Amino acid sequence: MTALFALATSLLWGLADFGGGLLTRRTPALTVVVVSQSIAAVVLGVIVLATGGWSAAGPQLWFAVAAGLVGPVALLSFYKALALGPMGVVSPLGSLAVAVPIGVGLFLGERPGLVQIAGIAVAVAGVVLAGGPQLRGAPVQRQAILLTLIAAAGFGTVFALIAEASSSVTGLFLALFVQRLTNVFTGGAALALSVRRGAPALPEGGFPWASLPALAFVGLADVAANGTYSVAAQHGPVTVAAVLASLYPVVTALAARGVLRERLRGVQATGAALALVGTVLLATG
C-alpha cells in the first residue's frame, strides 16, 4: 500500500508541476498559486462539511498550518530559481527535498533493509538525472542556488509535516483543508504586497477564464498528492514513501515529452530508467 500511494503521489505532483509550469508562462506565479489553492480549499471545505471532518480537530492541525505556511514560500522560491536558471541545474537540486523526510524517518528509528537502501540510492540518483543536470554552459547565480536549496528544504519539510497532520481519513480531509486555507492566506498576502510594489497580478488580457479548468486541476492534483503521501507515510516506512513520492520530476519530464514534444536528453532517459529500477527495489525490498 505504501508503494502504491507514494507512486500515486509522484504522478499527481508531476502532473500538477507540469500544469503549473505551463500556466505561469502566461499568468504571474503568485496568481496561479492563490487561485489554484483557493479552488482546492473550496472543494475540501465541501468535503469536510459532508464527512463531518470538524470532529477530527485537534492539536495535530498545527502541523497542517505549518505546512501551509512553508509550502507557498518553497513554491515561490522554486519558481524564482527556475526564472534565474539554468533549469538544468535548478531542477535536479530541487529534488534534494527528499533528504528531509528520509532524515526524519531515520531519526525516528526506521531502518530500511539492504535492498531498500539500494533502492533509495538508485531512485534518488535517477530523480537527479531525470532533471537533466547541466554541467556546462553559463555560470549559475548564487541567488538561484540559494533559492533552490530553500525550496528543497521547504518541500521536504511539507512532506514531513503533512504526514503528521492527521491519523484518520476524516482528519486528513480537515488537515488538507486547513493547509489550503493557510496557503491561500500566505499566498494572498504575498500577492497583495507584490501588487503594492507595482507587479501585475493578472496578464494583460485580464483574468484568464479559459485557464480556470487547468488552474482547478493544478490545485486539486496538488491537494490529492498531499493526501496520498500522508496515507503512504502512515502505512509504511517514511523513508520508502518519501523516495517513491519524490519521483515526480520523472513524470513532469515525460509529460513535457508527450504534450510539448520536448526531447528527453540522454541523461534524462537514464535517470528515468534508474528511477524505475529504484522503485522496483523499494517496492519489493
C-alpha positions in Angstrom: 0.0 0.0 0.0 2.9 2.4 0.8 4.4 2.0 -2.6 1.1 2.3 -4.4 0.1 5.5 -2.7 3.6 7.0 -2.9 3.7 6.4 -6.6 0.3 8.0 -7.0 1.7 11.0 -5.2 4.5 11.2 -7.8 2.1 11.0 -10.6 -0.2 13.7 -9.2 2.6 16.1 -8.2 4.4 15.6 -11.5 1.2 16.5 -13.5 0.5 19.4 -11.2 4.0 20.8 -11.6 3.7 20.4 -15.4 0.4 22.2 -15.4 1.6 24.9 -13.1 4.7 25.5 -15.2 2.6 26.0 -18.3 0.2 28.3 -16.6 3.0 30.5 -15.2 4.1 31.2 -18.8 1.0 33.4 -19.2 -0.1 34.3 -15.7 2.0 35.5 -12.7 3.2 32.7 -10.5 1.6 34.1 -7.3 -1.8 34.4 -9.0 -1.5 30.8 -10.2 -0.7 29.7 -6.6 -3.5 31.7 -5.0 -6.3 30.8 -7.5 -5.4 27.1 -7.7 -5.2 26.7 -3.9 -8.4 28.7 -3.4 -10.3 26.3 -5.7 -8.8 23.3 -3.8 -9.8 25.0 -0.5 -13.4 25.4 -1.6 -13.7 21.7 -2.7 -12.1 20.5 0.5 -14.4 22.7 2.6 -17.4 21.0 1.0 -15.9 17.5 1.6 -15.1 18.4 5.3 -18.7 19.5 5.8 -20.1 16.4 4.1 -18.0 14.0 6.1 -18.1 15.7 9.4 -14.4 16.3 9.4 -14.6 19.0 12.0 -15.0 16.3 14.7 -11.3 15.3 14.0 -10.0 18.7 15.0 -7.1 18.5 17.4 -3.6 19.8 18.2 -2.2 17.9 15.2 -3.8 20.5 12.9 -0.9 22.8 13.8 1.2 20.5 11.6 -1.2 21.4 8.7 -0.9 25.1 9.5 2.9 24.9 9.5 2.8 23.0 6.1 0.5 25.7 4.8 3.0 28.4 5.8 6.0 26.7 4.4 4.5 25.4 1.1 4.0 28.8 -0.7 7.4 30.0 0.3 9.0 26.9 -1.1 7.0 27.0 -4.3 7.7 30.7 -5.0 11.4 30.3 -4.2 11.5 27.4 -6.7 9.7 29.4 -9.4 12.0 32.3 -8.9 15.0 30.0 -9.1 13.7 28.5 -12.3 13.4 32.0 -13.7 17.0 32.8 -12.8 18.1 29.4 -14.2 19.6 27.5 -15.7 16.8 24.9 -15.3 19.3 22.1 -15.9 20.8 22.9 -12.5 17.8 24.2 -10.6 15.6 21.2 -11.3 18.0 18.4 -10.0 18.9 20.5 -7.0 15.2 20.8 -6.1 15.0 17.0 -5.8 17.2 17.2 -2.7 13.9 17.8 -0.8 13.7 14.0 -0.3 16.6 14.3 2.2 14.3 15.9 4.8 11.7 13.2 5.3 14.3 10.5 4.9 16.3 12.2 7.7 13.1 12.4 9.9 12.4 8.7 9.3 15.9 7.6 10.3 15.8 9.9 13.3 12.5 8.2 14.4 14.2 4.8 14.2 13.3 3.5 10.8 16.0 1.1 9.5 15.4 0.1 5.8 16.8 -3.3 4.7 19.8 -3.6 2.3 17.6 -3.9 -0.8 15.6 -0.8 0.2 18.8 1.1 0.9 20.0 0.2 -2.6 16.6 1.2 -4.0 16.8 4.6 -2.2 20.2 5.3 -3.6 19.3 4.3 -7.2 16.0 6.1 -7.1 17.4 9.4 -5.8 20.2 9.2 -8.4 17.5 8.7 -11.0 15.5 11.6 -9.9 18.5 13.9 -10.0 19.5 12.7 -13.5 15.9 12.9 -14.8 16.1 16.7 -14.2 18.8 16.8 -16.8 21.7 18.2 -14.7 23.5 20.9 -16.7 27.3 20.5 -16.1 28.4 23.0 -18.7 27.3 26.4 -20.0 26.5 29.7 -18.3 27.6 30.2 -14.7 24.9 29.7 -12.0 24.0 32.7 -9.9 24.4 32.2 -6.2 20.9 33.5 -5.7 19.5 30.7 -7.9 21.3 28.1 -5.9 20.2 29.6 -2.6 16.6 29.9 -3.6 16.6 26.3 -4.9 18.0 25.0 -1.6 15.4 27.0 0.3 12.7 25.5 -1.9 14.1 21.9 -1.5 14.2 22.3 2.3 10.6 23.7 2.2 9.2 20.9 0.0 10.9 18.3 2.2 9.5 20.0 5.4 6.0 19.9 3.9 6.5 16.2 3.2 7.3 15.6 6.9 4.6 17.9 8.3 1.7 16.6 6.3 2.5 13.1 7.3 1.9 14.1 11.0 -1.2 16.2 10.4 -3.8 13.5 10.7 -4.4 9.9 11.8 -7.8 9.2 10.1 -9.4 9.8 6.7 -11.8 12.5 8.0 -8.9 14.0 9.9 -6.9 14.0 6.7 -9.6 16.0 4.8 -9.6 18.5 7.6 -5.8 18.8 7.7 -5.6 19.3 4.0 -8.4 22.0 4.2 -6.5 23.8 6.9 -3.3 23.6 4.9 -5.0 25.0 1.9 -6.6 27.9 3.8 -3.2 28.8 5.2 -1.7 28.5 1.6 -4.3 31.0 0.4 -3.8 33.4 3.2 0.0 33.3 2.9 0.0 33.5 -0.9 -2.7 36.2 -0.9 -0.7 38.4 1.5 2.4 37.9 -0.8 0.3 38.8 -3.8 -1.1 41.9 -2.2 2.4 43.0 -1.3 3.6 42.3 -4.8 0.9 44.4 -6.3 1.6 47.3 -3.9 5.2 47.2 -5.2 4.0 47.6 -8.8 4.0 44.0 -10.0 0.9 42.9 -12.1 -1.5 40.4 -10.6 -3.1 39.4 -13.9 -1.9 39.1 -17.5 -2.6 41.9 -19.9 -5.9 40.5 -21.1 -7.3 40.3 -17.6 -8.3 37.2 -15.6 -7.6 34.0 -17.7 -11.1 32.5 -17.5 -10.2 30.0 -20.2 -7.4 28.7 -17.9 -9.8 28.1 -15.0 -10.2 24.3 -15.5 -6.4 24.0 -15.7 -6.0 26.1 -12.5 -8.5 23.8 -10.8 -6.7 20.7 -11.9 -3.4 22.0 -10.6 -4.9 22.8 -7.2 -6.8 19.6 -6.9 -3.9 17.4 -8.1 -1.6 19.1 -5.6 -4.0 18.5 -2.7 -4.7 14.9 -3.8 -0.9 14.3 -3.8 -0.6 15.6 -0.3 -3.4 13.2 0.7 -1.9 10.1 -0.9 1.5 10.9 0.5 0.0 11.1 4.0 -1.6 7.7 3.6 1.6 6.2 2.2 3.7 7.6 5.1 1.2 6.3 7.7 1.1 2.8 6.3 4.8 2.1 5.8 8.3 3.5 6.3 8.6 7.2 5.7 12.0 6.6 4.1 10.4 4.5 1.4 7.3 6.7 0.9 9.4 9.8 0.6 11.7 8.4 -2.1 8.9 7.0 -4.2 6.9 10.2 -3.8 9.9 12.2 -5.0 9.8 10.6 -8.4 7.5 13.4 -9.7 10.3 15.1 -11.8 10.3 12.0 -14.0 6.5 12.4 -14.5 7.0 16.1 -15.4 9.7 15.3 -17.9 7.6 12.6 -19.5 4.6 14.9 -19.7 6.7 17.5 -21.4 7.8 14.8 -23.8 4.3 13.7 -24.6 2.5 17.0 -24.7 5.1 19.6 -25.7 7.2 17.1 -27.8 10.3 18.0 -25.8 13.0 15.6 -26.5 14.5 13.8 -23.5 18.2 14.2 -23.2 20.3 11.0 -22.8 20.9 11.8 -19.1 17.2 12.3 -18.5 16.3 8.9 -20.1 19.0 7.3 -18.0 17.6 8.9 -14.9 14.0 7.8 -15.7 15.3 4.2 -16.1 17.3 4.3 -12.8 14.2 5.8 -11.0 12.2 2.8 -12.3 14.8 0.3 -11.1 14.9 2.1 -7.7 11.1 1.9 -7.5 11.1 -1.8 -8.0 13.8 -2.4 -5.4 11.9 -0.2 -2.8 8.5 -1.9 -3.6 9.9 -5.4 -3.3 12.6 -4.9 -0.6 
